[in-house]
Amino acid sequence: MVSIREDLTGQNRPPAGSGIERTGMLDAFAHDTREDILVLAMFETRPWEHGERQLWQLQEKLNAYVSFILDGEMKENFPHLAGKPVRIELRASHEPSERALGFLGRARDQLGLQQIGLEVVLIGEQVEGCCGGGASQGGCCGGGSSGPEPEAHDQSGCCGGASATSSETSRPEGGCCGGH
């Protein structure tokens, strides 16, 4: 079984336009300096009632993340982070269905062979804004668009920020929401 933990901080909300239904887009990427681990987060705020379609979207999104890691795109865009451990997080507002958890458990076992972690993090209901502020604040959640292009990977830290596809873009390394 895949591990499920709850995020009680309320600080790591989905960036606008993110979600597993956007299968070719990286929702969030951060270097967690406390654990010295790279975290790639995908978000699902919908209830787990969309059956096969939702499971297919989850699988496609996970495949895109794994490809980003294993096919060298992450290393190419972030050479200073090469060699660090990686964890993929499904950050969900609702506990995944039994079928989704079964799929995630099998995926976790396979990813473990590549030294990639996989975890489910319950984030509770989506609320307006982020980090206790209004939606217009940007900051750790939002503040920019990741664009509709499948290649557009948000590279500005956990929970969104300005869009970036160039390796020359400045990328904070402080981790999630204010350098934690």
N, C-alpha and C positions, 0 to 999 in steps of 0.2 A: 504494500500500500504506500502511496505517496504521502509525505507528511503534510499536515495542514496546521498552520499557525495563524493567529489573529494579530493584525496590526492595530494596536490600541492607540497609536499616536494621532490618527486622523490626518496625518500630514502628507500621505502619499496617495493622492487622488489621481484619477486618470486625466491625462491631458486631453483637451478637446480634439475630437476626431480620431481617437484611438479606439482600439477594441479588436477582439479576435476576428470580427467580421471583415476587418481590413487586413487580409492575410499577407500582403506583401510589404507591410510597413512595420518597422521596429518602433514599438510604442515608447519605450524608455530604456536608457542605458546609463549606468553609473559605475564609478569606481568607489566601492565602499571602503574607505581608508581604515575604518575600525577593524574590519576583518581582512583587509587587503584582498578583496575579491571583486570581480567584475559581475555586476548584476544586470541582466537583461530582463525587463519586466513587460508582460503583456497583460492587458486588462479585459475583464468581462464583467459588465455591470448588469447584463440581462439575467433574468432567472434561467435556470437550466431546464427549460421546457420547450426548446426548439428542436429536440430530437437529433436525427441524423445530420441535418444541415449544420447545427451548432457543433456537433462532434467533428464533422468534416472541416469546418472553419478552424477549430482548435488544432486539428492535425496539420492543416496547411500552414497555420501561423507558426506552430512549433517547428515544422520543416524549414520554414524561412529563417527562423532564428538559428537553427542548427547549421544551416548552410552558411549564414553570415559568420558563424564561429569557425566552422571546419574548413570552409573553402578559401580562407585567407583574407576575406574582406575586412574582418575586424582587425587583424594584424596589420593589414595595409593602411587602414585609416587611423589606427591607434598603435603605432609601433612601440611607443613608450610603455604600453600596457601588456605587451606580448609576454606570454609565459605565466601570467597570473591565473589563478583558478577562476572558473566561471560558474555562475548559477543562473538558471532561468527561473523566473517566478511568474506564476499565473496569479495575478492579483484580482480576486473575484469579490463581487458584492454579495454573492450567495454561494453557499456550499455546493460544489459540483455534484451532479447526479452520480449514482452508483456506476453507470456506464462510463461517464467521464473520468471518474476516479480510477476505474479499472484500466482505462486507456493510459492515463497519466502514470499509473504504477508501472505498467509495461514499458512506457517511454522512459521513465526514470531509470529502470534497470538497464536499458540499452544505452542511455546517455552516460550512465555511470562507467561503462566500459571505455568511454572517451574522456573520462574525468570531468564531466559536466554534471552539475547538480540540477535538480528539478524540485520545486517546492510550490505548494499552494498557499497563498496568503489571503485570508479573509479581510477585506477592507471595510465591510459594512456598506450601508447605503451611500450612494453618491450624493454629496451635498454641494451647494453652490460655493464657488471659490476654492481656496486651498490654504492650508497652513493657518486657518482661522481668519482668513481675510476674504474680501469680495472677489468676484470673478474677474474684475478689471485689474487686479494686482499683478497678474502674471507670476513671475517668480518661479517657485518650485513646481507649479502645475500650470502649464500653458504659457502664455506670453508669446506664442508664435505658432505658425502652422507647419505641420510636417509635410504638407503637400500630398496630392493624390498619387504621385508616382511611386511604383513599387520599390524603386531603388532609394527613395528618400528615407534615410535613417536619421531619426532624431538623435543628435549627438551631444546634447547640452546638459545631460544629467538626469537624475531620477525624476520622473513625473513630468517630463516635457521641457519646454522652453523654446528658444528660437530654433528654427529649422536649419539644418546644415547637411550638405552632402560633400563638401570639400574637406580634404584632410588638412587644409590650411586654416580652418576655422578654429577659433579659440575654444577650448573645451575645459570647463572646470573639472577638477579632480576631487572636489571636496565631498562627494557623496550626495546623499539625499537631503533635500530641503535645508539648505543653509550650511552645508559643509559638515554634516554629522556623519 
